[in-house]
Amino acid sequence: MESHWQACQFWDASVPVWSSSYVVACICIACAVLSGMNQASSTASQFFLIFACATCLTFGLGGTAFMLLDLKPCSHEWSKPNHEWMYCWAFTLAFWPFSTAALAAVALSITSFGASHRLPSIGFVSLLTVIAFGLAAYETLWFVRGEPLSLVYKFGSLFMAACAILVPLLEALSSRFRPPHLLMILSGLMYVIGGIVELEVPIDGAYNESFLYHILVGLSVMFAYCACQTRRSLSHIQEGDRPSTNMKLISSQASRSVLRERRSVDIQVLNTVW
């Protein structure tokens, strides 16, 4: 992504990129509604709602910026008319780091490490939040000044998305590989590949994001939703197994007490006979 002037110079209005951006936003809304309908109060579900909201705002506002560029003549200065797209894009840049940071937080929350080690998990999420705030503030100021998109912002955001791959992968390699791990790895992989494609594939137009990028991010949201739901189902199954285990213990203890009573009765009878 280049400066404002280059964005206006090379903008291709014949490609309705905003339509696929709105598709990603709709996928986020649908997954967030489904997650809310399940009435899940787990940490993974809460982080997923944050991820879905941040991603929805990122691509919804990005699509609005693209649509404004299609409908009106492009303006590359804040003081001139038809500069509304610049406000939308500034907020898009501000929300994108929070989307990738929330995805990494979702990946941590579905692991057993995130559930059992609360203090390190809080520290990891806090670090992600600080990085996201720093990247958002830095790049928004950079954009307001009319500078190109910095490499620090690009790869910093993608690094947080890559954490969504590394965290469940490390736990899967060190312990048992579970379906939520696979789904979360796929989610992070889709996001990272999409970001690399958007950065590396040459596109005619400085602010034209590729359709493939939007498709991959939409798949990432769906995989993250499935990972949270699978993790929730496995937790319910494990909790359902606990009562049966307790009943087995109670029944075994009861049978032992019955045997002891019978032995005591037999001993009393023998003593009476003798």
C-alpha positions as a printed NumPy array, in Angstrom:
array([[  0.   ,   0.   ,   0.   ],
       [  1.491,   3.281,  -1.073],
       [  0.787,   6.92 ,  -0.274],
       [ -2.565,   8.681,  -0.765],
       [ -1.547,  10.185,  -4.114],
       [ -0.393,   6.838,  -5.508],
       [ -3.57 ,   5.179,  -4.249],
       [ -5.695,   7.628,  -6.23 ],
       [ -3.453,   7.454,  -9.284],
       [ -3.539,   3.679,  -9.645],
       [ -7.001,   2.924,  -8.286],
       [ -8.94 ,   0.524, -10.523],
       [-12.667,   1.103, -10.042],
       [-13.573,  -1.754, -12.392],
       [-12.738,  -4.325,  -9.691],
       [-15.421,  -4.389,  -6.938],
       [-13.017,  -5.381,  -4.165],
       [-15.398,  -4.003,  -1.538],
       [-17.877,  -6.823,  -2.196],
       [-15.518,  -9.524,  -0.917],
       [-14.603,  -7.328,   2.067],
       [-18.267,  -7.227,   3.057],
       [-18.44 , -11.011,   2.685],
       [-15.729, -11.35 ,   5.344],
       [-17.638,  -8.946,   7.599],
       [-20.843, -10.974,   7.154],
       [-19.01 , -14.202,   8.011],
       [-17.726, -12.575,  11.205],
       [-21.214, -11.421,  12.175],
       [-22.725, -14.859,  11.504],
       [-20.069, -16.688,  13.54 ],
       [-20.363, -14.174,  16.386],
       [-24.15 , -14.597,  16.496],
       [-23.847, -18.396,  16.478],
       [-21.267, -18.251,  19.246],
       [-23.537, -15.977,  21.288],
       [-26.543, -18.259,  20.77 ],
       [-24.621, -21.127,  22.349],
       [-24.421, -19.055,  25.549],
       [-20.835, -20.1  ,  26.059],
       [-18.996, -18.168,  28.734],
       [-15.635, -19.843,  28.209],
       [-12.487, -17.817,  27.7  ],
       [-12.085, -19.133,  24.166],
       [-15.595, -18.003,  23.207],
       [-15.055, -14.553,  24.682],
       [-11.786, -14.097,  22.807],
       [-13.458, -15.34 ,  19.639],
       [-16.142, -12.67 ,  19.957],
       [-13.403, -10.043,  20.227],
       [-11.667, -11.539,  17.194],
       [-14.887, -11.597,  15.176],
       [-15.743,  -7.989,  16.079],
       [-12.246,  -6.679,  15.287],
       [-12.141,  -8.556,  11.979],
       [-15.651,  -7.389,  11.081],
       [-14.716,  -3.766,  11.718],
       [-11.455,  -4.145,   9.809],
       [-12.952,  -5.541,   6.632],
       [-16.279,  -3.738,   6.919],
       [-14.584,  -0.349,   7.083],
       [-12.082,  -1.43 ,   4.448],
       [-14.921,  -2.393,   2.137],
       [-16.59 ,   0.954,   2.791],
       [-13.359,   2.736,   1.83 ],
       [-13.184,   0.737,  -1.403],
       [-16.83 ,   1.443,  -2.188],
       [-16.362,   5.185,  -1.656],
       [-13.409,   5.104,  -4.027],
       [-15.615,   3.413,  -6.62 ],
       [-18.518,   5.846,  -6.212],
       [-16.657,   9.15 ,  -5.946],
       [-13.546,  10.676,  -7.475],
       [-10.533,   9.835,  -5.389],
       [ -9.12 ,  12.576,  -3.199],
       [ -5.67 ,  12.201,  -1.695],
       [ -5.751,  15.194,   0.648],
       [ -7.665,  15.604,   3.902],
       [ -8.673,  19.176,   3.087],
       [-10.267,  18.385,  -0.286],
       [-13.73 ,  16.913,  -1.035],
       [-14.295,  13.159,  -1.404],
       [-11.751,  12.28 ,   1.245],
       [-14.194,  10.204,   3.335],
       [-12.502,   6.987,   2.266],
       [ -9.393,   8.092,   4.146],
       [-11.263,   8.11 ,   7.472],
       [-12.549,   4.579,   6.848],
       [ -9.108,   3.351,   5.896],
       [ -7.492,   4.959,   8.945],
       [ -9.871,   2.987,  11.199],
       [ -9.193,  -0.132,   9.124],
       [ -5.493,   0.2  ,   9.852],
       [ -6.275,   0.756,  13.539],
       [ -8.395,  -2.397,  13.946],
       [ -6.322,  -4.894,  11.935],
       [ -3.629,  -5.511,  14.621],
       [ -6.36 ,  -6.233,  17.168],
       [ -7.819,  -8.821,  14.813],
       [ -4.565, -10.782,  14.618],
       [ -3.871, -10.316,  18.343],
       [ -7.319, -11.671,  19.239],
       [ -6.743, -14.653,  16.948],
       [ -3.557, -15.49 ,  18.859],
       [ -5.477, -15.127,  22.14 ],
       [ -8.114, -17.572,  20.878],
       [ -5.358, -20.046,  20.016],
       [ -3.924, -19.793,  23.527],
       [ -7.316, -20.166,  25.21 ],
       [ -8.145, -23.481,  23.514],
       [ -4.956, -25.101,  24.798],
       [ -4.637, -26.82 ,  28.151],
       [ -1.699, -24.531,  28.956],
       [ -3.935, -21.493,  28.667],
       [ -6.507, -23.096,  30.955],
       [ -4.108, -24.316,  33.654],
       [ -1.507, -21.514,  33.682],
       [ -3.609, -18.43 ,  34.193],
       [ -0.903, -15.906,  35.081],
       [  1.368, -16.589,  32.055],
       [ -1.708, -16.55 ,  29.825],
       [ -2.74 , -13.128,  31.11 ],
       [  0.796, -11.89 ,  30.507],
       [  0.796, -13.227,  26.942],
       [ -2.561, -11.634,  26.132],
       [ -1.435,  -8.353,  27.71 ],
       [  1.699,  -8.392,  25.56 ],
       [ -0.395,  -8.957,  22.438],
       [ -2.653,  -6.055,  23.408],
       [  0.293,  -3.709,  23.915],
       [  1.789,  -4.698,  20.547],
       [ -1.571,  -4.194,  18.832],
       [ -1.982,  -0.742,  20.396],
       [  1.528,   0.221,  19.341],
       [  1.118,  -0.956,  15.753],
       [ -2.314,   0.669,  15.404],
       [ -1.159,   4.036,  16.741],
       [  2.05 ,   3.997,  14.717],
       [  0.459,   3.076,  11.4  ],
       [ -2.566,   5.362,  11.796],
       [ -0.244,   8.317,  12.373],
       [  1.861,   7.148,   9.429],
       [ -1.218,   7.041,   7.202],
       [ -2.445,  10.474,   8.295],
       [  0.896,  11.895,   7.23 ],
       [  0.479,  10.302,   3.784],
       [  3.32 ,   7.8  ,   4.119],
       [  3.339,   4.263,   2.641],
       [  2.351,   1.283,   4.745],
       [  5.361,   0.334,   6.855],
       [  6.92 ,  -3.121,   6.956],
       [  6.845,  -3.021,  10.759],
       [  3.054,  -2.82 ,  10.682],
       [  2.69 ,  -5.537,   8.045],
       [  4.946,  -8.154,   9.545],
       [  4.162,  -7.22 ,  13.143],
       [  0.493,  -7.976,  12.584],
       [  1.261, -11.171,  10.668],
       [  3.609, -12.294,  13.445],
       [  0.732, -12.199,  15.931],
       [ -1.357, -14.235,  13.491],
       [  1.532, -16.71 ,  13.225],
       [  1.359, -17.162,  17.011],
       [ -2.085, -18.685,  16.416],
       [ -0.247, -21.451,  14.545],
       [  2.706, -21.901,  16.891],
       [  0.84 , -22.043,  20.22 ],
       [ -1.505, -24.987,  19.439],
       [  1.199, -26.672,  17.344],
       [  3.651, -26.732,  20.244],
       [  1.063, -28.208,  22.587],
       [ -0.006, -30.744,  19.972],
       [  3.597, -31.886,  19.514],
       [  4.292, -32.073,  23.245],
       [  1.066, -33.821,  24.205],
       [ -1.977, -35.343,  22.553],
       [ -3.084, -33.892,  19.203],
       [ -6.75 , -32.902,  19.425],
       [ -9.236, -31.617,  16.819],
       [ -9.276, -28.044,  18.24 ],
       [ -5.522, -27.873,  17.703],
       [ -5.862, -28.799,  14.035],
       [ -8.713, -26.345,  13.446],
       [ -6.842, -23.523,  15.162],
       [ -3.672, -24.228,  13.187],
       [ -5.702, -24.101,   9.975],
       [ -7.269, -20.822,  11.074],
       [ -3.922, -19.174,  11.716],
       [ -2.485, -20.656,   8.529],
       [ -5.3  , -19.217,   6.413],
       [ -4.815, -15.768,   7.939],
       [ -1.036, -15.774,   7.489],
       [ -1.155, -17.105,   3.929],
       [ -3.786, -14.512,   3.071],
       [ -1.645, -11.744,   4.501],
       [  1.418, -12.928,   2.593],
       [ -0.581, -13.147,  -0.627],
       [ -1.926,  -9.631,  -0.096],
       [  1.587,  -8.308,   0.461],
       [  3.421, -10.246,  -2.255],
       [  0.998, -10.594,  -5.164],
       [  1.238,  -7.556,  -7.471],
       [ -2.148,  -5.856,  -7.853],
       [ -3.028,  -2.953, -10.147],
       [ -3.957,  -0.35 ,  -7.559],
       [ -2.228,   0.571,  -4.348],
       [ -5.251,  -0.108,  -2.107],
       [ -6.655,  -3.062,  -4.04 ],
       [ -6.666,  -6.106,  -1.796],
       [ -6.914,  -9.446,  -3.528],
       [-10.064, -11.536,  -3.485],
       [ -7.949, -14.495,  -2.397],
       [ -6.912, -12.623,   0.741],
       [-10.535, -12.041,   1.699],
       [-11.475, -15.655,   1.024],
       [ -8.631, -16.94 ,   3.199],
       [ -9.509, -14.589,   6.061],
       [-13.142, -15.701,   5.87 ],
       [-11.992, -19.324,   6.127],
       [ -9.79 , -18.357,   9.065],
       [-12.791, -16.962,  10.944],
       [-14.827, -20.113,  10.297],
       [-11.993, -22.423,  11.383],
       [-11.522, -20.395,  14.58 ],
       [-15.243, -20.663,  15.327],
       [-15.175, -24.436,  14.772],
       [-12.107, -24.736,  17.019],
       [-13.89 , -22.948,  19.879],
       [-17.02 , -25.055,  19.498],
       [-15.033, -28.282,  19.33 ],
       [-13.111, -27.306,  22.44 ],
       [-16.398, -26.553,  24.203],
       [-17.849, -29.928,  23.195],
       [-14.771, -31.789,  24.434],
       [-14.963, -29.934,  27.75 ],
       [-18.608, -30.966,  28.174],
       [-17.728, -34.578,  27.387],
       [-14.952, -34.556,  29.978],
       [-17.264, -33.017,  32.571],
       [-19.887, -35.629,  31.734],
       [-17.393, -38.404,  32.376],
       [-16.591, -37.142,  35.851],
       [-19.974, -38.029,  37.455],
       [-19.762, -41.562,  36.104],
       [-16.282, -41.904,  37.586],
       [-17.546, -40.631,  40.925],
       [-20.442, -43.092,  40.842],
       [-18.017, -45.932,  40.221],
       [-15.971, -44.873,  43.216],
       [-19.084, -44.616,  45.384],
       [-20.346, -48.033,  44.289],
       [-16.966, -49.639,  44.907],
       [-16.815, -48.097,  48.375],
       [-20.354, -49.3  ,  49.107],
       [-19.541, -52.841,  48.024],
       [-16.465, -52.833,  50.232],
       [-18.516, -51.709,  53.237],
       [-21.073, -54.464,  52.563],
       [-18.324, -57.077,  52.453],
       [-16.916, -55.788,  55.718],
       [-20.34 , -56.015,  57.382],
       [-20.787, -59.572,  56.134],
       [-17.375, -60.544,  57.457],
       [-18.162, -59.035,  60.853],
       [-21.478, -60.924,  60.972],
       [-19.747, -64.186,  60.073],
       [-17.167, -63.625,  62.783],
       [-19.913, -62.974,  65.356],
       [-21.714, -66.175,  64.34 ],
       [-18.55 , -68.197,  64.642],
       [-17.843, -66.746,  68.066],
       [-21.372, -67.619,  69.181],
       [-21.009, -71.206,  67.964],
       [-17.727, -71.694,  69.707]])
